[in-house]
Amino acid sequence: MELQHMFLTGTQLYEEAYSHYTSQGLRQLYVLVFGLDVIGNPYGLFVGFTQGVGAFFYEPFHVCLR
């Protein structure tokens, strides 16, 4: 965090720093949890799960019709 040419009271400086570091912490948490390197592609995981559940119910029904 870098502030230039700002005249702030101690309380205002604290609020600016708290806001900045809180938002940065949340961004880093998002990157850690939803990053592609950690758990893979979350969208691909969801699509694969959905297709698997669909196949689980469709395949037995399809075999019974033969």
C-alpha positions in Angstrom: 0.0 0.0 0.0 1.4 3.4 -1.0 -0.2 6.7 -0.4 1.4 9.9 -1.8 0.5 13.5 -1.0 -2.3 12.5 1.4 -3.1 14.4 4.6 -5.0 12.0 6.9 -5.7 11.8 10.5 -4.6 8.7 12.4 -8.1 7.3 12.3 -8.4 7.9 8.6 -5.0 6.3 7.9 -6.0 3.3 10.0 -9.3 2.9 8.0 -7.5 3.2 4.7 -4.9 0.6 5.6 -7.5 -1.8 7.1 -9.7 -1.5 4.0 -6.7 -2.1 1.7 -5.3 -5.1 3.5 -8.7 -6.7 4.1 -9.6 -6.5 0.4 -6.1 -7.8 -0.6 -6.5 -10.7 1.9 -9.9 -11.6 0.4 -8.5 -11.5 -3.1 -5.6 -13.8 -2.1 -8.1 -16.2 -0.5 -10.1 -16.2 -3.7 -7.0 -17.0 -5.7 -6.0 -19.8 -3.3 -9.5 -21.4 -3.1 -10.6 -21.0 -6.7 -7.3 -21.0 -8.5 -6.8 -23.4 -11.3 -3.5 -24.7 -9.7 -5.2 -25.7 -6.4 -8.3 -27.6 -7.3 -8.3 -27.6 -11.1 -11.0 -25.9 -13.1 -14.1 -25.4 -10.9 -16.4 -25.1 -13.9 -15.1 -28.3 -15.5 -15.5 -30.1 -12.1 -19.2 -28.9 -12.0 -19.8 -29.9 -15.6 -18.2 -33.3 -15.2 -20.2 -34.0 -12.0 -23.4 -33.0 -13.8 -22.7 -35.3 -16.7 -21.8 -38.1 -14.4 -25.1 -37.8 -12.5 -27.0 -37.6 -15.8 -25.3 -40.8 -17.0 -26.0 -42.5 -13.7 -29.8 -42.2 -14.3 -29.8 -42.3 -18.1 -27.7 -45.4 -18.7 -29.8 -47.9 -16.6 -32.9 -46.6 -18.3 -31.4 -46.9 -21.7 -30.3 -50.5 -21.0 -33.8 -51.5 -19.9 -35.3 -50.3 -23.1 -33.2 -52.7 -25.3 
